[in-house]
Amino acid sequence: MKNIVLCIAASLLFLAAGTILAGPEDDAALRSRARELAQQFIITDGHVDVPYRLNKRMEDISRRTPWGDFDYERAKAGGLNAPFMSIYVPARLQDGGAKAYADQLIDLVYGFTEQWPDKFAVATSPAEVRRQFAEGKVSLPMGMENGAPIEGKLENLQHFYDRGVRYITLAHSKSNHISDSSYDENRQWNGLSPFGEQLIAEMNRLGVMIDISHVTDSAFYDVIRLSRAPVIASHSSCRHFTPDWERNMSDEMIRTLGEHGGVICINFGSSFLKSEYQASEKAVEKAISAYAKENNLDRNSETARDYSTNYRREHPVGTVADVADHIDHVVQLAGIDHVALGSDFDGVTCLPEGLQDASEYPNLIYELLRRGYSESDVEKICGGNFMRVWEAIENAAE
């Protein structure tokens, strides 16, 4: 009798874990289940650089495009329901033109929904994402990457909130009037500026998510100290795998983020996944640049873009398992409720095999199931955690 009970218990543990795998038929069934779950769950992605990509060269993203990582067809195939459109403002505009440039990209996003209203809809709340999911549309929430367009005026935050922006990455590649940047040796504020501290309070008041991707460690801890709402990292990964790179989050930061109710959205970019991949990514970029130079091509020409797209796809750096390793690490540090997805599609040079565009989220779901994550846990990682934090930030707003 005791042996029977032990066998039943072992079988239940096996089923609960979702593991693993007796043979090819079981593997095929698990892949099929991953594809089903990708369509069943709401999948959010904290950062997709479609507006900046299309502002340089427009494409019809209502169908499969020859370039880039995102379009409607690939999003639907991969189950991607709510990619945050990055309103990315380059640091070169910090001395003038940032606000106008941000408004231009926001206009572009609204243009997608006007041109293809049966396919895309701007979303400004989790409730709208859920409604649009039920309607079969791809939601396009917006996050501003680089707070430079605020231009030192709190009323500009209201302006961008009214236009639909729901998170702001405080800085990008250079320190600005809000925060120091992890990429910039100029640490003029040792964290947040005095205006940045005021901005945190105003973002809390309005319900704009504070994104700590790209900022320095000091700025992160300033935000944690000041914010009365949870904060997000829209497209960061774990410094544990890239020890000398401040752009990723340290173990202590990830624990602290979780303790304050926040979420880290794991970046798929190869350079974020392992230190040794950074050299490989530079080699890919060097090869693409050399081809363009040898053939006297503008990097934005069709020929150069074709070559770049094909070369990147033929030379993936890393695998989907590397992304799952980062998810595992966050779960170990902060728990299952504090990790989500932030691909950085259209914003990074190299991507890992199995996660090279918006059609491939089922590959990550498969890998998580294979590792023993339950379906409810996978649902949290795919979008449930991000939606919960977004709602908490809404509820904390005055």
Buried (B, 14 or more C-beta within 10 A) or exposed (E): EEEEEEEEEEEEEEEEEBBEBEEEEEBEEBBEBBBBBBEEBBBBBBBBBBBBBBBEEEBEBBEBBEBBBBBBBBBBBBBBBBBBBBBBBBBEBBEEBBBEBBBBBBEBBBBBBEEBEEBBBBBBBBEBBBBBBEEEBBBBBBBBBBBBBBBEEBEBBBBBBEBBBBBBBBBBBBBBBBBBBBBBEEBEBEBBBEBBBBBBEBBBBBBBBBBBBBBBBBBBBBBBEBBEBBBBBBBBBBBBBBEEBBBBBBBEBBBBBBEBBBBBBBBBBBBBBBBEBBEBBEEBBEBBEEBBEEEEBEBEBEEBBEBBBEBBEEBBBBBBBBBBBBBBBBBEBBEBBBBBBBBBBBBBBBBBBBBBBBBBBBBBBBBBBBBBBBBEBBBBBBBBBBBBBBBBBBEBBE
